[in-house]
Amino acid sequence: MRCRGHKGMIQMINVAVMGYGTVGSGVVELLHVNHDRIARSAGDSVRVKYILDVRDFEDSPYAGLFVKDFAVIENDPEVSVVVETIGGVGVAQEFTRRALAAGKSVVTSNKELVSEHGCELLKIAGEHNVCYLFEASVGGGVPILHPISACLAADDIDEIYGILNGTTNYILTNMFKNGATFDKALGEAQEKGYAERDPSADINGVDTCRKTCILADIAFGRNIAPKYVRTEGIANVSAIDVEHVSTAGASIKLIGRTVRMPDGTIASYTAPHVLTSENLLVNVEGVFNGIVVRGDATGETMFYGKGAGKLPTATAVIADIIETGKTIGTGAFLGWSEAGEEVIGDPDLLESRWYIRANMDFDEAAVRFGQITMLGCDENGAAFITGSMTGIRCAELLEDIEAITVYRVLE
Ligand code: HSE
């Protein structure tokens, strides 16, 4: 509920922030620092009434706002928007359900919860005429979900692909540009607050997979569950591959991709790719994310900006707080329908060139693959780039070979 003054003027949007970690504390800070600008855009003053956290923050300037019992928020009719920055499923899911059922909009950066249970939570939100919004769950501070669902609403989207994880892009950039070791680059990303609490979700591609699913859900209107999405991370990207790929003037990026196939199924996957100098995303470096949306009307549209970090992500959360006030009661529908394995397409049917490092010499590579671009040799074999073919064909040609690295090339 919004508080109304004696002349019926709306005066205040009361917000509760659940989870005072990197993003939650960023939301509280930014609502304070940029209060007037946010109020102008929202049409109301936005005030943090409660902060929920199990920990004590006695020295915080906001110490008086902390509560430990979710029921305080749930039962306060003045709270109209709840920010969920707890993360994970468990408690975050339970509190989100209860907040929505209590008639409060919920905004979140929680990609795990949205990708796993977004369909159900959006349904609850619809039943109670409130919003469940999650712009911050993909791309950090990069506006992407709202542009897809609103600005590109007239575009029939065929494909979205992008660098969706700041931590891994920071690591890969440092390996390519500075010759940094994997561990050193990861340590720096953790220090800067980019990495997940458990950085394995970044490194093994799970974070990118979740974001890819959310993009697919929004773009194609069907629920693409993370369990159906093939996912490979960057743990095996080696200094030798970095060297070979660099000689081609190319780079290695962790890409999440979702494509509508000719039969209407949706092929989604996460994997390291070799990006040539022609690709729009090749210069997206460090913590930055880049996302390319391809549609029938607009062609290619690229989104670029800081994909992780306290204040960039908080910006997206606050945009959603403002959005709740503009959406409720309009009938605008954000969501997607339940779907199972029947909508899942096979990424191996997609054609591309391939970067291969395998236990063979260039002559044998040329016999098997036809025309190849040779990149270099080492004691384990040769590195080269093939012509265009499906993943199925590439796997057939490598069937009896020990292939050390196989990455799709994006031009
Ligand atoms: N760990 C995530 C990343 C945070 O590095 O991109 C933002 O979702």
Residues whose N, C-alpha, C, O or C-beta is under 5 A from the ligand:
A	BS01	HSE	L164 N165 G166 T167 Y194 A195 E196 D202 G307 A308
